[in-house]
Amino acid sequence: MALEMRGSCERCGVALSREGEAYICTFECTWCAACAGELAYVCPNCTGELVRRPRPAAA
């Protein structure tokens, strides 16, 4: 099962590249690094931990 790799932060709307830094919870809510830090790395939707999203494998 592959990650959805959403393209923007759910809080501020900033564009997120597939290779760039982003944070997700277990439900794949997606946040930029700045917003994740402001949220103390806790998802406001599910209260789960926000962790750095893995980068896709090089093709």
C-alpha distance matrix in Angstrom:
0.0 3.8 6.8 9.3 12.0 14.9 18.2 20.7 21.8 21.9 25.4 27.4 25.5 25.8 23.7 20.9 20.1 16.8 18.6 20.7 20.8 19.0 18.1 15.5 15.5 13.0 12.9 12.4 16.1 17.1 20.5 22.7 24.3 27.6 26.4 24.2 27.4 29.5 27.3 27.7 24.0 23.6 21.6 24.3 22.0 20.8 22.9 19.9 20.1 19.3 17.9 17.8 14.6 13.6 14.9 13.1 14.4 17.6 17.8
3.8 0.0 3.8 6.4 8.6 11.8 14.8 17.6 18.9 19.6 23.0 24.6 22.6 22.5 20.2 17.4 16.4 13.0 15.0 17.1 17.6 15.9 15.7 13.5 14.4 12.7 12.5 10.9 14.4 14.7 18.0 19.7 21.5 24.8 23.9 21.9 25.2 27.4 25.5 26.1 22.4 22.4 20.4 23.2 21.2 20.5 22.5 19.6 19.3 17.8 16.3 15.5 12.0 10.9 11.6 9.8 11.6 14.7 15.1
6.8 3.8 0.0 3.8 5.5 8.6 11.8 14.2 15.2 15.9 19.2 20.9 19.1 19.1 17.0 14.2 13.8 10.8 13.1 14.5 14.6 12.5 12.2 10.0 11.2 10.3 9.8 7.5 10.8 10.9 14.2 16.1 18.0 21.2 20.1 18.3 21.6 23.7 21.9 22.7 19.0 19.1 17.0 19.8 18.0 17.6 19.5 16.8 16.5 14.6 13.4 12.6 9.1 9.1 10.2 9.3 12.2 15.3 16.2
9.3 6.4 3.8 0.0 3.9 5.7 9.1 11.6 13.2 13.7 17.3 18.8 16.5 16.9 14.8 12.6 12.6 10.2 13.3 14.5 14.9 12.5 12.6 10.5 12.1 11.7 10.0 7.3 9.8 9.7 13.2 15.2 17.8 20.6 19.3 18.1 21.7 23.3 21.6 23.0 19.6 19.5 16.9 19.1 17.2 17.5 19.7 17.6 17.7 15.5 15.0 14.1 10.6 11.4 11.9 11.1 14.3 16.8 17.4
12.0 8.6 5.5 3.9 0.0 3.8 6.4 9.1 10.9 12.3 15.6 16.6 14.3 14.0 11.6 9.0 8.9 6.6 9.8 10.7 11.3 9.3 10.3 9.3 12.0 12.7 11.6 8.1 9.7 8.2 11.0 12.2 14.7 17.7 16.9 15.9 19.3 21.1 20.0 21.4 18.1 18.6 16.4 18.8 17.5 18.3 20.0 17.8 17.2 14.4 13.5 11.9 8.4 9.3 9.2 9.1 12.7 14.9 16.0
14.9 11.8 8.6 5.7 3.8 0.0 3.8 5.9 8.0 9.2 12.7 13.5 10.9 11.2 9.3 7.7 8.8 8.2 11.6 11.5 12.0 9.5 10.5 9.6 12.3 13.5 11.7 8.2 8.4 6.6 9.3 10.8 14.0 16.4 15.1 14.9 18.4 19.6 18.6 20.6 17.7 18.0 15.3 17.1 15.8 17.3 19.2 17.7 17.5 14.6 14.6 13.3 10.4 12.3 12.3 12.5 16.2 18.1 19.0
18.2 14.8 11.8 9.1 6.4 3.8 0.0 3.8 7.2 9.4 12.3 12.1 9.0 8.5 5.8 4.9 6.4 7.3 10.6 10.1 11.3 9.5 11.6 11.9 15.0 16.8 15.2 11.6 11.0 8.4 9.7 10.0 13.4 15.3 14.6 15.2 18.4 19.5 19.1 21.3 18.8 19.6 17.2 18.7 18.0 19.9 21.5 20.3 19.7 16.4 16.3 14.5 12.0 13.8 12.9 13.4 17.0 18.2 19.1
20.7 17.6 14.2 11.6 9.1 5.9 3.8 0.0 3.8 6.3 8.7 8.3 5.3 5.4 4.4 5.0 8.2 10.0 12.7 11.1 11.3 9.1 10.9 11.5 14.5 16.9 15.2 11.9 10.2 7.2 7.4 7.7 11.4 12.6 11.6 12.8 16.0 16.5 16.3 18.9 16.9 17.6 15.3 16.2 16.0 18.4 19.7 19.1 18.6 15.3 15.9 14.5 12.8 15.3 15.1 16.3 20.0 21.2 22.5
21.8 18.9 15.2 13.2 10.9 8.0 7.2 3.8 0.0 3.8 5.5 5.7 4.6 5.4 6.7 6.9 10.5 12.2 14.3 11.9 10.9 8.1 9.0 9.9 12.6 15.5 14.2 11.2 8.6 5.6 4.4 5.3 9.1 9.8 8.0 9.4 12.6 12.8 12.6 15.3 13.6 14.3 12.1 13.0 13.3 15.9 16.7 16.4 15.9 12.7 13.9 13.1 12.3 15.5 16.0 17.9 21.6 23.2 24.9
21.9 19.6 15.9 13.7 12.3 9.2 9.4 6.3 3.8 0.0 3.8 6.1 5.8 8.4 9.9 10.5 14.0 15.2 17.5 15.4 14.2 10.9 10.6 10.3 11.9 14.7 12.7 10.6 7.2 5.9 5.8 8.2 11.6 11.9 9.1 10.3 13.7 13.2 12.0 15.3 13.7 13.3 10.5 10.5 10.3 13.3 14.7 15.0 15.3 12.8 14.8 14.9 14.2 17.6 18.6 20.3 24.0 26.0 27.5
25.4 23.0 19.2 17.3 15.6 12.7 12.3 8.7 5.5 3.8 0.0 3.8 5.9 8.4 11.2 12.2 15.9 17.6 19.5 16.8 15.1 12.2 11.8 12.3 13.7 16.9 15.3 13.5 9.9 8.6 6.8 8.3 11.0 10.1 6.9 9.2 11.9 10.5 10.0 13.6 13.0 12.8 10.6 9.9 10.9 14.2 14.8 15.7 15.8 13.4 15.8 16.1 16.2 19.8 20.8 22.9 26.7 28.5 30.3
27.4 24.6 20.9 18.8 16.6 13.5 12.1 8.3 5.7 6.1 3.8 0.0 3.8 5.7 9.2 11.0 14.8 17.3 18.9 16.0 14.8 12.6 13.3 14.5 16.6 19.9 18.5 16.2 12.9 10.7 8.3 8.2 10.9 9.4 7.5 10.7 12.8 11.5 12.1 15.5 15.2 15.7 14.0 13.5 14.7 17.9 18.3 19.1 18.8 15.9 17.8 17.4 17.4 20.7 21.2 23.3 27.0 28.3 30.1
25.5 22.6 19.1 16.5 14.3 10.9 9.0 5.3 4.6 5.8 5.9 3.8 0.0 3.8 6.4 8.8 12.4 14.9 17.1 14.7 14.3 12.2 13.5 14.5 16.9 19.8 18.0 15.3 12.5 10.1 8.8 8.7 12.1 11.7 10.1 12.7 15.4 14.7 15.0 18.3 17.3 17.8 15.6 15.5 15.9 19.0 20.0 20.3 20.1 17.0 18.4 17.5 16.8 19.8 19.7 21.3 25.0 26.2 27.6
25.8 22.5 19.1 16.9 14.0 11.2 8.5 5.4 5.4 8.4 8.4 5.7 3.8 0.0 3.8 6.4 9.9 13.0 14.5 11.8 11.8 10.6 12.8 14.6 17.7 20.7 19.5 16.3 14.0 10.8 8.9 7.3 10.4 10.2 9.9 12.5 14.7 14.7 15.7 18.4 17.3 18.7 17.0 17.6 18.3 21.1 21.7 21.5 20.6 17.2 17.9 16.3 15.7 18.3 17.8 19.6 23.2 23.9 25.5
23.7 20.2 17.0 14.8 11.6 9.3 5.8 4.4 6.7 9.9 11.2 9.2 6.4 3.8 0.0 3.8 6.6 9.8 11.7 9.8 10.8 10.1 12.9 14.6 17.9 20.6 19.3 15.8 14.2 10.9 10.0 8.5 11.6 12.5 12.6 14.4 16.8 17.5 18.2 20.6 19.0 20.4 18.6 19.6 19.9 22.3 23.2 22.5 21.5 17.9 18.1 15.9 14.5 16.6 15.5 16.8 20.2 20.7 22.1
20.9 17.4 14.2 12.6 9.0 7.7 4.9 5.0 6.9 10.5 12.2 11.0 8.8 6.4 3.8 0.0 3.8 6.5 8.3 6.4 7.5 6.9 10.2 12.0 15.6 18.2 17.4 13.7 12.8 9.2 8.7 7.1 9.9 11.8 12.3 13.0 15.6 17.0 17.5 19.4 17.2 18.9 17.3 19.1 19.3 21.2 21.9 20.7 19.3 15.6 15.1 12.6 11.0 12.8 11.7 13.3 16.7 17.5 19.2
20.1 16.4 13.8 12.6 8.9 8.8 6.4 8.2 10.5 14.0 15.9 14.8 12.4 9.9 6.6 3.8 0.0 3.8 5.4 5.0 7.8 8.5 12.0 13.8 17.5 19.6 19.1 15.2 15.2 11.8 11.8 10.2 12.2 14.7 15.6 15.9 18.3 20.2 20.7 22.1 19.7 21.5 20.2 22.3 22.3 23.8 24.6 22.9 21.3 17.6 16.4 13.4 11.2 11.9 9.8 10.8 13.9 14.2 15.7
16.8 13.0 10.8 10.2 6.6 8.2 7.3 10.0 12.2 15.2 17.6 17.3 14.9 13.0 9.8 6.5 3.8 0.0 3.8 5.7 8.3 8.7 11.6 12.8 16.3 17.8 17.5 13.7 14.7 11.7 12.7 11.9 13.6 16.7 17.3 16.8 19.4 21.7 21.6 22.7 19.8 21.5 20.1 22.6 22.3 23.2 24.2 22.0 20.5 17.0 15.3 12.2 9.3 9.2 6.8 7.1 10.4 11.2 12.8
18.6 15.0 13.1 13.3 9.8 11.6 10.6 12.7 14.3 17.5 19.5 18.9 17.1 14.5 11.7 8.3 5.4 3.8 0.0 3.8 6.9 8.9 12.0 13.9 17.5 19.2 19.6 15.9 16.9 13.8 14.0 12.4 13.2 16.4 17.8 17.0 19.0 21.7 22.1 22.6 19.8 22.1 21.3 24.1 24.2 25.0 25.4 23.0 20.9 17.4 15.1 11.5 9.4 8.5 5.4 6.8 9.4 9.8 12.2
20.7 17.1 14.5 14.5 10.7 11.5 10.1 11.1 11.9 15.4 16.8 16.0 14.7 11.8 9.8 6.4 5.0 5.7 3.8 0.0 3.8 6.4 10.0 12.7 16.5 18.8 19.2 15.5 15.7 12.2 11.5 9.3 9.7 12.7 14.4 14.0 15.7 18.3 19.0 19.7 17.2 19.8 19.2 21.8 22.5 23.5 23.6 21.5 19.2 15.5 13.6 10.1 8.9 9.4 7.5 10.0 12.8 13.4 16.0
20.8 17.6 14.6 14.9 11.3 12.0 11.3 11.3 10.9 14.2 15.1 14.8 14.3 11.8 10.8 7.5 7.8 8.3 6.9 3.8 0.0 3.8 7.1 10.3 14.0 16.7 17.6 14.1 14.0 10.6 9.2 7.0 6.5 10.0 11.6 10.7 12.2 15.1 15.7 16.1 13.6 16.4 16.3 19.1 20.1 20.9 20.6 18.5 16.0 12.3 10.4 7.0 7.1 8.6 8.3 11.6 14.5 15.8 18.7
19.0 15.9 12.5 12.5 9.3 9.5 9.5 9.1 8.1 10.9 12.2 12.6 12.2 10.6 10.1 6.9 8.5 8.7 8.9 6.4 3.8 0.0 3.8 6.9 10.6 13.5 14.1 10.7 10.2 6.8 5.8 4.9 5.7 9.2 9.6 8.3 10.9 13.4 13.3 14.1 11.3 13.5 12.8 15.6 16.4 17.3 17.2 15.3 13.2 9.4 8.3 5.9 5.5 8.5 9.3 12.2 15.6 17.5 20.1
18.1 15.7 12.2 12.6 10.3 10.5 11.6 10.9 9.0 10.6 11.8 13.3 13.5 12.8 12.9 10.2 12.0 11.6 12.0 10.0 7.1 3.8 0.0 3.8 7.1 10.4 11.4 8.6 8.1 5.7 5.1 6.2 6.5 9.7 9.1 6.6 9.5 12.0 11.0 11.5 8.2 10.0 9.5 12.7 13.5 14.0 13.6 11.6 9.4 5.7 5.2 4.4 5.1 8.8 11.0 13.9 17.2 19.7 22.3
15.5 13.5 10.0 10.5 9.3 9.6 11.9 11.5 9.9 10.3 12.3 14.5 14.5 14.6 14.6 12.0 13.8 12.8 13.9 12.7 10.3 6.9 3.8 0.0 3.8 6.8 7.6 5.1 5.3 4.7 6.4 9.0 10.1 12.9 11.3 8.7 12.1 14.0 12.0 12.8 9.2 9.6 8.1 11.4 11.3 11.2 11.6 9.3 8.1 5.1 5.5 6.4 5.8 9.3 12.0 14.2 17.6 20.5 22.7
15.5 14.4 11.2 12.1 12.0 12.3 15.0 14.5 12.6 11.9 13.7 16.6 16.9 17.7 17.9 15.6 17.5 16.3 17.5 16.5 14.0 10.6 7.1 3.8 0.0 3.8 5.4 5.1 5.6 7.2 9.1 12.2 13.0 15.3 13.2 10.4 13.4 15.0 12.2 12.6 9.1 8.1 6.4 9.9 9.3 8.2 8.7 5.9 5.8 4.8 6.4 8.9 8.8 11.9 15.0 17.0 20.1 23.3 25.4
13.0 12.7 10.3 11.7 12.7 13.5 16.8 16.9 15.5 14.7 16.9 19.9 19.8 20.7 20.6 18.2 19.6 17.8 19.2 18.8 16.7 13.5 10.4 6.8 3.8 0.0 3.8 5.4 7.6 10.0 12.5 15.6 16.6 19.1 17.0 14.2 17.2 18.7 15.7 16.0 12.5 11.1 9.3 12.3 10.8 8.8 10.1 7.0 7.8 8.1 8.9 11.3 10.5 12.7 15.9 17.3 20.1 23.5 25.4
12.9 12.5 9.8 10.0 11.6 11.7 15.2 15.2 14.2 12.7 15.3 18.5 18.0 19.5 19.3 17.4 19.1 17.5 19.6 19.2 17.6 14.1 11.4 7.6 5.4 3.8 0.0 3.8 5.6 8.9 12.0 15.6 17.3 19.5 17.0 14.9 18.3 19.3 16.3 17.4 14.2 12.4 9.6 11.7 9.2 8.1 10.6 8.7 10.4 10.1 11.5 13.4 12.0 14.4 17.1 18.0 21.1 24.3 25.8
12.4 10.9 7.5 7.3 8.1 8.2 11.6 11.9 11.2 10.6 13.5 16.2 15.3 16.3 15.8 13.7 15.2 13.7 15.9 15.5 14.1 10.7 8.6 5.1 5.1 5.4 3.8 0.0 3.8 5.8 9.3 12.5 14.5 17.0 14.9 13.0 16.6 18.0 15.5 16.8 13.4 12.6 9.9 12.3 10.6 10.5 12.4 10.4 10.9 9.3 10.0 10.9 9.0 11.6 13.9 14.9 18.2 21.2 22.8
16.1 14.4 10.8 9.8 9.7 8.4 11.0 10.2 8.6 7.2 9.9 12.9 12.5 14.0 14.2 12.8 15.2 14.7 16.9 15.7 14.0 10.2 8.1 5.3 5.6 7.6 5.6 3.8 0.0 3.8 6.9 10.5 12.9 14.7 12.1 10.8 14.5 15.2 12.8 14.7 11.8 10.7 7.5 9.4 7.9 8.9 10.9 9.8 10.6 8.7 10.6 11.7 10.4 13.7 15.8 17.2 20.8 23.6 25.2
17.1 14.7 10.9 9.7 8.2 6.6 8.4 7.2 5.6 5.9 8.6 10.7 10.1 10.8 10.9 9.2 11.8 11.7 13.8 12.2 10.6 6.8 5.7 4.7 7.2 10.0 8.9 5.8 3.8 0.0 3.8 7.1 9.8 11.8 9.8 8.9 12.6 13.7 12.1 14.1 11.3 11.4 8.9 11.0 10.6 12.0 13.2 12.0 11.6 8.6 9.8 9.7 8.5 12.0 13.5 15.3 19.0 21.4 23.3
20.5 18.0 14.2 13.2 11.0 9.3 9.7 7.4 4.4 5.8 6.8 8.3 8.8 8.9 10.0 8.7 11.8 12.7 14.0 11.5 9.2 5.8 5.1 6.4 9.1 12.5 12.0 9.3 6.9 3.8 0.0 3.8 6.5 8.1 6.1 5.7 9.4 10.3 9.5 11.7 9.5 10.4 8.8 10.6 11.5 13.3 13.5 12.8 11.8 8.4 9.7 9.5 9.5 13.1 14.5 16.9 20.6 22.6 24.8
22.7 19.7 16.1 15.2 12.2 10.8 10.0 7.7 5.3 8.2 8.3 8.2 8.7 7.3 8.5 7.1 10.2 11.9 12.4 9.3 7.0 4.9 6.2 9.0 12.2 15.6 15.6 12.5 10.5 7.1 3.8 0.0 3.8 5.5 5.5 6.1 8.6 10.0 10.6 12.4 10.7 12.7 11.9 13.7 15.1 16.9 16.7 15.8 14.1 10.5 11.0 9.6 10.1 13.3 14.0 16.8 20.2 21.8 24.2
24.3 21.5 18.0 17.8 14.7 14.0 13.4 11.4 9.1 11.6 11.0 10.9 12.1 10.4 11.6 9.9 12.2 13.6 13.2 9.7 6.5 5.7 6.5 10.1 13.0 16.6 17.3 14.5 12.9 9.8 6.5 3.8 0.0 3.8 5.6 5.1 6.2 8.7 9.9 10.6 9.2 12.2 12.6 14.7 16.7 18.0 17.0 16.0 13.5 10.0 10.0 8.6 10.3 13.3 14.2 17.6 20.7 22.2 25.1
27.6 24.8 21.2 20.6 17.7 16.4 15.3 12.6 9.8 11.9 10.1 9.4 11.7 10.2 12.5 11.8 14.7 16.7 16.4 12.7 10.0 9.2 9.7 12.9 15.3 19.1 19.5 17.0 14.7 11.8 8.1 5.5 3.8 0.0 3.8 5.5 5.3 6.3 8.7 10.0 10.0 12.7 13.3 14.5 17.1 18.9 17.6 17.4 15.3 12.2 13.0 12.1 14.0 17.1 17.9 21.2 24.4 25.7 28.5
26.4 23.9 20.1 19.3 16.9 15.1 14.6 11.6 8.0 9.1 6.9 7.5 10.1 9.9 12.6 12.3 15.6 17.3 17.8 14.4 11.6 9.6 9.1 11.3 13.2 17.0 17.0 14.9 12.1 9.8 6.1 5.5 5.6 3.8 0.0 3.8 5.3 4.9 6.1 8.6 8.5 10.2 10.2 11.0 13.5 15.6 14.6 14.8 13.4 10.6 12.4 12.4 14.0 17.5 18.8 21.8 25.2 27.0 29.5
24.2 21.9 18.3 18.1 15.9 14.9 15.2 12.8 9.4 10.3 9.2 10.7 12.7 12.5 14.4 13.0 15.9 16.8 17.0 14.0 10.7 8.3 6.6 8.7 10.4 14.2 14.9 13.0 10.8 8.9 5.7 6.1 5.1 5.5 3.8 0.0 3.8 5.5 5.1 6.3 5.0 7.4 8.0 10.0 12.5 13.7 12.3 11.9 9.9 7.0 8.8 9.5 11.5 15.1 17.0 20.2 23.5 25.6 28.3
27.4 25.2 21.6 21.7 19.3 18.4 18.4 16.0 12.6 13.7 11.9 12.8 15.4 14.7 16.8 15.6 18.3 19.4 19.0 15.7 12.2 10.9 9.5 12.1 13.4 17.2 18.3 16.6 14.5 12.6 9.4 8.6 6.2 5.3 5.3 3.8 0.0 3.8 5.3 5.0 5.7 8.8 10.7 12.2 15.3 16.3 14.2 14.0 11.6 9.3 10.7 11.2 14.0 17.3 19.1 22.6 25.6 27.5 30.5
29.5 27.4 23.7 23.3 21.1 19.6 19.5 16.5 12.8 13.2 10.5 11.5 14.7 14.7 17.5 17.0 20.2 21.7 21.7 18.3 15.1 13.4 12.0 14.0 15.0 18.7 19.3 18.0 15.2 13.7 10.3 10.0 8.7 6.3 4.9 5.5 3.8 0.0 3.8 5.4 7.5 9.3 10.7 11.1 14.5 16.1 14.0 14.8 13.2 11.4 13.6 14.5 16.9 20.4 22.2 25.5 28.7 30.6 33.4
27.3 25.5 21.9 21.6 20.0 18.6 19.1 16.3 12.6 12.0 10.0 12.1 15.0 15.7 18.2 17.5 20.7 21.6 22.1 19.0 15.7 13.3 11.0 12.0 12.2 15.7 16.3 15.5 12.8 12.1 9.5 10.6 9.9 8.7 6.1 5.1 5.3 3.8 0.0 3.8 5.3 5.7 7.2 7.5 11.1 12.4 10.2 11.2 10.1 9.0 11.9 13.7 15.9 19.6 21.8 24.9 28.2 30.5 33.2
27.7 26.1 22.7 23.0 21.4 20.6 21.3 18.9 15.3 15.3 13.6 15.5 18.3 18.4 20.6 19.4 22.1 22.7 22.6 19.7 16.1 14.1 11.5 12.8 12.6 16.0 17.4 16.8 14.7 14.1 11.7 12.4 10.6 10.0 8.6 6.3 5.0 5.4 3.8 0.0 3.8 5.5 8.6 9.9 13.3 13.7 10.7 11.0 9.1 8.5 10.9 13.0 15.9 19.3 21.8 25.1 28.1 30.5 33.5
24.0 22.4 19.0 19.6 18.1 17.7 18.8 16.9 13.6 13.7 13.0 15.2 17.3 17.3 19.0 17.2 19.7 19.8 19.8 17.2 13.6 11.3 8.2 9.2 9.1 12.5 14.2 13.4 11.8 11.3 9.5 10.7 9.2 10.0 8.5 5.0 5.7 7.5 5.3 3.8 0.0 3.8 6.6 9.3 11.9 11.8 9.4 8.5 6.0 4.7 7.2 9.6 12.4 15.7 18.5 21.7 24.6 27.2 30.1
23.6 22.4 19.1 19.5 18.6 18.0 19.6 17.6 14.3 13.3 12.8 15.7 17.8 18.7 20.4 18.9 21.5 21.5 22.1 19.8 16.4 13.5 10.0 9.6 8.1 11.1 12.4 12.6 10.7 11.4 10.4 12.7 12.2 12.7 10.2 7.4 8.8 9.3 5.7 5.5 3.8 0.0 3.8 6.2 8.8 8.4 5.6 5.7 4.8 5.4 9.0 12.0 14.1 17.5 20.5 23.3 26.4 29.2 31.9
21.6 20.4 17.0 16.9 16.4 15.3 17.2 15.3 12.1 10.5 10.6 14.0 15.6 17.0 18.6 17.3 20.2 20.1 21.3 19.2 16.3 12.8 9.5 8.1 6.4 9.3 9.6 9.9 7.5 8.9 8.8 11.9 12.6 13.3 10.2 8.0 10.7 10.7 7.2 8.6 6.6 3.8 0.0 3.8 5.4 5.7 4.8 5.3 6.2 6.0 9.7 12.4 13.5 17.1 19.9 22.3 25.6 28.5 30.8
24.3 23.2 19.8 19.1 18.8 17.1 18.7 16.2 13.0 10.5 9.9 13.5 15.5 17.6 19.6 19.1 22.3 22.6 24.1 21.8 19.1 15.6 12.7 11.4 9.9 12.3 11.7 12.3 9.4 11.0 10.6 13.7 14.7 14.5 11.0 10.0 12.2 11.1 7.5 9.9 9.3 6.2 3.8 0.0 3.8 5.8 5.4 7.9 9.6 9.8 13.5 16.0 16.9 20.6 23.2 25.5 28.9 31.7 33.8
22.0 21.2 18.0 17.2 17.5 15.8 18.0 16.0 13.3 10.3 10.9 14.7 15.9 18.3 19.9 19.3 22.3 22.3 24.2 22.5 20.1 16.4 13.5 11.3 9.3 10.8 9.2 10.6 7.9 10.6 11.5 15.1 16.7 17.1 13.5 12.5 15.3 14.5 11.1 13.3 11.9 8.8 5.4 3.8 0.0 3.8 6.0 8.0 10.7 11.0 14.4 16.9 17.0 20.5 23.1 24.9 28.3 31.2 33.0
20.8 20.5 17.6 17.5 18.3 17.3 19.9 18.4 15.9 13.3 14.2 17.9 19.0 21.1 22.3 21.2 23.8 23.2 25.0 23.5 20.9 17.3 14.0 11.2 8.2 8.8 8.1 10.5 8.9 12.0 13.3 16.9 18.0 18.9 15.6 13.7 16.3 16.1 12.4 13.7 11.8 8.4 5.7 5.8 3.8 0.0 3.8 5.3 8.8 10.2 13.5 16.5 16.8 20.0 23.0 24.8 28.0 31.1 33.0
22.9 22.5 19.5 19.7 20.0 19.2 21.5 19.7 16.7 14.7 14.8 18.3 20.0 21.7 23.2 21.9 24.6 24.2 25.4 23.6 20.6 17.2 13.6 11.6 8.7 10.1 10.6 12.4 10.9 13.2 13.5 16.7 17.0 17.6 14.6 12.3 14.2 14.0 10.2 10.7 9.4 5.6 4.8 5.4 6.0 3.8 0.0 3.8 6.7 8.9 12.4 15.8 16.9 20.2 23.4 25.6 28.7 31.8 34.1
19.9 19.6 16.8 17.6 17.8 17.7 20.3 19.1 16.4 15.0 15.7 19.1 20.3 21.5 22.5 20.7 22.9 22.0 23.0 21.5 18.5 15.3 11.6 9.3 5.9 7.0 8.7 10.4 9.8 12.0 12.8 15.8 16.0 17.4 14.8 11.9 14.0 14.8 11.2 11.0 8.5 5.7 5.3 7.9 8.0 5.3 3.8 0.0 3.8 6.5 9.4 13.0 14.1 17.0 20.4 22.6 25.5 28.8 31.1
20.1 19.3 16.5 17.7 17.2 17.5 19.7 18.6 15.9 15.3 15.8 18.8 20.1 20.6 21.5 19.3 21.3 20.5 20.9 19.2 16.0 13.2 9.4 8.1 5.8 7.8 10.4 10.9 10.6 11.6 11.8 14.1 13.5 15.3 13.4 9.9 11.6 13.2 10.1 9.1 6.0 4.8 6.2 9.6 10.7 8.8 6.7 3.8 0.0 3.8 6.3 10.0 11.9 14.8 18.2 20.8 23.6 26.7 29.4
19.3 17.8 14.6 15.5 14.4 14.6 16.4 15.3 12.7 12.8 13.4 15.9 17.0 17.2 17.9 15.6 17.6 17.0 17.4 15.5 12.3 9.4 5.7 5.1 4.8 8.1 10.1 9.3 8.7 8.6 8.4 10.5 10.0 12.2 10.6 7.0 9.3 11.4 9.0 8.5 4.7 5.4 6.0 9.8 11.0 10.2 8.9 6.5 3.8 0.0 3.8 6.9 8.8 12.1 15.2 18.1 21.1 24.0 26.6
17.9 16.3 13.4 15.0 13.5 14.6 16.3 15.9 13.9 14.8 15.8 17.8 18.4 17.9 18.1 15.1 16.4 15.3 15.1 13.6 10.4 8.3 5.2 5.5 6.4 8.9 11.5 10.0 10.6 9.8 9.7 11.0 10.0 13.0 12.4 8.8 10.7 13.6 11.9 10.9 7.2 9.0 9.7 13.5 14.4 13.5 12.4 9.4 6.3 3.8 0.0 3.8 6.3 9.0 12.3 15.3 18.0 20.9 23.8
17.8 15.5 12.6 14.1 11.9 13.3 14.5 14.5 13.1 14.9 16.1 17.4 17.5 16.3 15.9 12.6 13.4 12.2 11.5 10.1 7.0 5.9 4.4 6.4 8.9 11.3 13.4 10.9 11.7 9.7 9.5 9.6 8.6 12.1 12.4 9.5 11.2 14.5 13.7 13.0 9.6 12.0 12.4 16.0 16.9 16.5 15.8 13.0 10.0 6.9 3.8 0.0 3.8 6.3 9.1 12.4 15.1 17.7 20.8
14.6 12.0 9.1 10.6 8.4 10.4 12.0 12.8 12.3 14.2 16.2 17.4 16.8 15.7 14.5 11.0 11.2 9.3 9.4 8.9 7.1 5.5 5.1 5.8 8.8 10.5 12.0 9.0 10.4 8.5 9.5 10.1 10.3 14.0 14.0 11.5 14.0 16.9 15.9 15.9 12.4 14.1 13.5 16.9 17.0 16.8 16.9 14.1 11.9 8.8 6.3 3.8 0.0 3.8 6.5 9.3 12.4 15.2 17.9
13.6 10.9 9.1 11.4 9.3 12.3 13.8 15.3 15.5 17.6 19.8 20.7 19.8 18.3 16.6 12.8 11.9 9.2 8.5 9.4 8.6 8.5 8.8 9.3 11.9 12.7 14.4 11.6 13.7 12.0 13.1 13.3 13.3 17.1 17.5 15.1 17.3 20.4 19.6 19.3 15.7 17.5 17.1 20.6 20.5 20.0 20.2 17.0 14.8 12.1 9.0 6.3 3.8 0.0 3.8 6.5 9.0 12.0 14.9
14.9 11.6 10.2 11.9 9.2 12.3 12.9 15.1 16.0 18.6 20.8 21.2 19.7 17.8 15.5 11.7 9.8 6.8 5.4 7.5 8.3 9.3 11.0 12.0 15.0 15.9 17.1 13.9 15.8 13.5 14.5 14.0 14.2 17.9 18.8 17.0 19.1 22.2 21.8 21.8 18.5 20.5 19.9 23.2 23.1 23.0 23.4 20.4 18.2 15.2 12.3 9.1 6.5 3.8 0.0 3.8 6.5 8.8 11.7
13.1 9.8 9.3 11.1 9.1 12.5 13.4 16.3 17.9 20.3 22.9 23.3 21.3 19.6 16.8 13.3 10.8 7.1 6.8 10.0 11.6 12.2 13.9 14.2 17.0 17.3 18.0 14.9 17.2 15.3 16.9 16.8 17.6 21.2 21.8 20.2 22.6 25.5 24.9 25.1 21.7 23.3 22.3 25.5 24.9 24.8 25.6 22.6 20.8 18.1 15.3 12.4 9.3 6.5 3.8 0.0 3.8 6.4 8.6
14.4 11.6 12.2 14.3 12.7 16.2 17.0 20.0 21.6 24.0 26.7 27.0 25.0 23.2 20.2 16.7 13.9 10.4 9.4 12.8 14.5 15.6 17.2 17.6 20.1 20.1 21.1 18.2 20.8 19.0 20.6 20.2 20.7 24.4 25.2 23.5 25.6 28.7 28.2 28.1 24.6 26.4 25.6 28.9 28.3 28.0 28.7 25.5 23.6 21.1 18.0 15.1 12.4 9.0 6.5 3.8 0.0 3.8 6.3
17.6 14.7 15.3 16.8 14.9 18.1 18.2 21.2 23.2 26.0 28.5 28.3 26.2 23.9 20.7 17.5 14.2 11.2 9.8 13.4 15.8 17.5 19.7 20.5 23.3 23.5 24.3 21.2 23.6 21.4 22.6 21.8 22.2 25.7 27.0 25.6 27.5 30.6 30.5 30.5 27.2 29.2 28.5 31.7 31.2 31.1 31.8 28.8 26.7 24.0 20.9 17.7 15.2 12.0 8.8 6.4 3.8 0.0 3.8
17.8 15.1 16.2 17.4 16.0 19.0 19.1 22.5 24.9 27.5 30.3 30.1 27.6 25.5 22.1 19.2 15.7 12.8 12.2 16.0 18.7 20.1 22.3 22.7 25.4 25.4 25.8 22.8 25.2 23.3 24.8 24.2 25.1 28.5 29.5 28.3 30.5 33.4 33.2 33.5 30.1 31.9 30.8 33.8 33.0 33.0 34.1 31.1 29.4 26.6 23.8 20.8 17.9 14.9 11.7 8.6 6.3 3.8 0.0
